[in-house]
Amino acid sequence: MRGKHHSMALALGATLAFIHLAWLILVATKLAAPLMDFILGLHHMELEYTMLDFDLGKAVLLLVITFAIGYGIGWIFSLCHHCKK
């Protein structure tokens, strides 16, 4: 059973990390702000915010933390899914 929990945990962790990697690419290429403006506009919102410069150290930390949280949640989901009632 350990392998199944590990597989689901890896899948969710990798998926969340990939989504954040896509966001980091948008930040690094300066395309994040126009996307945020578009998405907020779709929700009939206007917020004042500042996009910080891309920082590789923070980017790596974001990916590591996101993967770890996704892995933990995936492992718990898998554990609950395979519980015998």
C-alpha positions in Angstrom: 0.0 0.0 0.0 2.9 2.3 0.6 3.7 2.5 -3.1 0.2 3.6 -3.9 0.2 6.4 -1.3 3.6 7.5 -2.6 2.4 7.6 -6.2 -0.6 9.7 -5.5 1.4 12.0 -3.3 4.1 12.5 -6.0 1.4 13.1 -8.6 -0.3 15.9 -6.6 3.0 17.4 -5.4 4.3 17.5 -9.0 1.0 19.0 -10.3 1.0 21.8 -7.8 4.7 22.5 -8.3 4.2 22.6 -12.1 1.3 25.1 -11.8 3.6 27.3 -9.6 6.5 26.9 -12.1 4.2 28.2 -14.8 3.4 31.2 -12.6 7.1 31.8 -11.9 7.8 31.8 -15.6 5.1 34.5 -16.0 6.6 36.5 -13.3 10.1 36.2 -14.8 8.9 37.2 -18.2 6.9 40.2 -16.8 3.6 38.6 -18.1 2.1 38.0 -14.7 0.8 41.6 -14.2 -1.3 41.7 -17.4 -2.7 38.3 -16.7 -3.6 39.3 -13.1 -5.3 42.5 -14.5 -7.3 40.4 -17.0 -8.3 37.8 -14.4 -9.3 40.4 -11.8 -11.3 42.3 -14.5 -13.2 39.1 -15.3 -14.2 39.0 -11.6 -15.2 42.7 -11.7 -12.4 43.6 -9.4 -9.6 46.2 -9.5 -6.8 45.9 -6.9 -3.7 47.9 -6.5 -0.7 45.6 -6.2 3.0 45.6 -6.9 4.8 42.8 -8.7 8.2 42.2 -7.2 11.2 41.4 -9.3 11.9 37.7 -9.9 14.1 36.1 -7.3 15.6 32.7 -8.1 16.0 31.8 -4.4 12.4 32.6 -3.6 11.3 30.8 -6.7 13.0 27.6 -5.7 11.7 27.9 -2.2 8.1 28.3 -3.6 8.5 25.2 -5.7 9.9 23.1 -2.8 7.2 24.2 -0.4 4.4 23.8 -2.9 5.7 20.3 -3.8 6.0 19.3 -0.1 2.5 20.5 0.7 1.0 18.8 -2.4 2.9 15.6 -1.5 1.5 15.7 2.0 -2.1 16.3 0.9 -1.8 13.7 -1.8 -0.5 11.1 0.7 -3.4 11.9 3.1 -6.0 11.7 0.3 -4.6 8.4 -0.8 -4.5 7.1 2.8 -8.2 8.1 3.2 -9.2 6.6 -0.1 -7.6 3.2 0.7 -8.9 3.0 4.3 -11.0 0.0 5.0 -14.3 0.9 6.7 
